[in-house]
Amino acid sequence: MQRHQNYIGKWVPPETGQYYQSHNPACPSQVLGDFPRSGTADVDAAVASAATALAMWRQTQAPQRSAILLRFSQLLLESKNDLARIVTLEQGKALCESIGEVTRAAAEAAFAAGEALRLSGQTFPSERPGFSCYTVLQPVGVVAAIMPWNFPVVSPVRKIAPAIACGNTVVLKPASLTPHSAVFLSGLLERAGLPPGVLNLVIGSGECGERLISDPRVRGISFTGSTAVGVRIAEKLAARMAKVQLELGGKNPAIVLECDDLDGAAQEIVAAAFLCSGQRCTALSRVIVDQSQADQLCQRLVTHMEKIRVGNGLDPQNTMGPLVSRQQLETVTGYVRKGLAEPSSLIVGGRQLAVDPDREGYFYAPTLFDHVSPTSALAQEEIFGPVLPIIRVRNAEEAFDVANGTRYGLAASLFTGNRHLVDQFVERVESGMVHINHGTSSQPHVPFGGVKDSGQGAFSIGPTSKEAFTNVKTVYIKW
Ligand code: NDP
């Protein structure tokens, strides 16, 4: 069994001397490797390493930073199949999804490489003669990147690449469930020529995350994960006026009103709801449909859900893998139990699947509930699993009110043939991203983020991302 290390200036064993094992969620008895169970001394060493490297890295010429990121992007593409296999083994998602994730990460790294060359400020005409006024963008300093387990490649790349493009140094803490992808990524950055100390990897529990967010040398945090931890980070960092970028949960609605292609809508909704077994912050997780089209839509959703083949993600025939952990399986089971206790009706699914009884993977059947109350737990809370509730409404007004009636505001879709409804939806829906007649997909150069309890700080991806990783400095010069 391979024993992995932290990467703090170089590959090093944890100061604690302790390791934990990670497991394959499709076959939990399969141990994937030993990973550091780091402690406070490891986190402190990682921050110290990042702080030491900062002076050198922020003065490294931007084209040089850009070139390293371009090499990293190329290495991601060259090692796409190996890395995708690691993702599927430790996270569970279907191999084609993992390949898509690595390809996407490469595109985002390439975009960040370009951004290093576009760190431009502004010039201003002066009201006083003999003065020049302009702004420059400067790195924030040491940045901590705290990761979720649902996208173990694209999430870290989305933070590391723009952060180092902007001249920051980084401490990366991956989710405990998916450390191997982070080890692989760190190795690729090392091969791409990133100087020691610019990226530091410290593997360990949420307590390591807690130590990181408490360290005054950390001047910025980019976090993706639960709203509960996100709020805690925002509170802690507000106390010392450090920068935060939070990408949190969602309860993303698919509204169906006056839709003239119900089958196309159902296909899009099913794909966006059940990719990654529903464990995506942008997963469509509520269908809000006009009652006049609800029966037909429900039928079509079932037809497309029946095409999903659940099983080990490494088998190319399978289109949906297991949930990531026993805990996630229990969470999903608990929500389905709550749904069954309500007047709503279970249409399909609602049970754990024994795909291979000998292996006891955390497989769960794609699940559809109809006639769900908009105030129920199924309709309000982020389940993060393959469970889709249908809420029937009487008109567009009610649909928009229901869509806005949760604490979240990440992504929202509208399926309609009525152009007027599109304008109303774009104007009224409380959401960072809106989609018309398609699911909640995103592109590698377009801003991504949420409002309300779904996020805070600059949107990631695209040109907004550098706002999270730079400070503006205003310069006045008198000649
Ligand atoms: P968490 O928010 O607990 O974990 C995300 C990351 O934060 C992990 O690296 C975790 O470490 C770390 N962490 C945990 N506690 C702290 C802390 N006090 N300070 C700093 N870092 C901390 O999410 P979970 O993995 O527990 O998932 C729970 C739920 O969160 C899911 O069911 C889902 O609803 C939501 N979620 C949403 C995601 C999204 O993309 N919006 C992604 C992941 C989860 P460790 O892994 O070691 O615990």
Residues whose N, C-alpha, C, O or C-beta is under 5 A from the ligand:
A	BS01	NDP	I146 M147 P148 W149 N150 K173 P174 A175 S176 L177 G204 S205 G206 G209 E210 T224 G225 S226 V229 E247 L248 G249 C281 E382 I383 F384
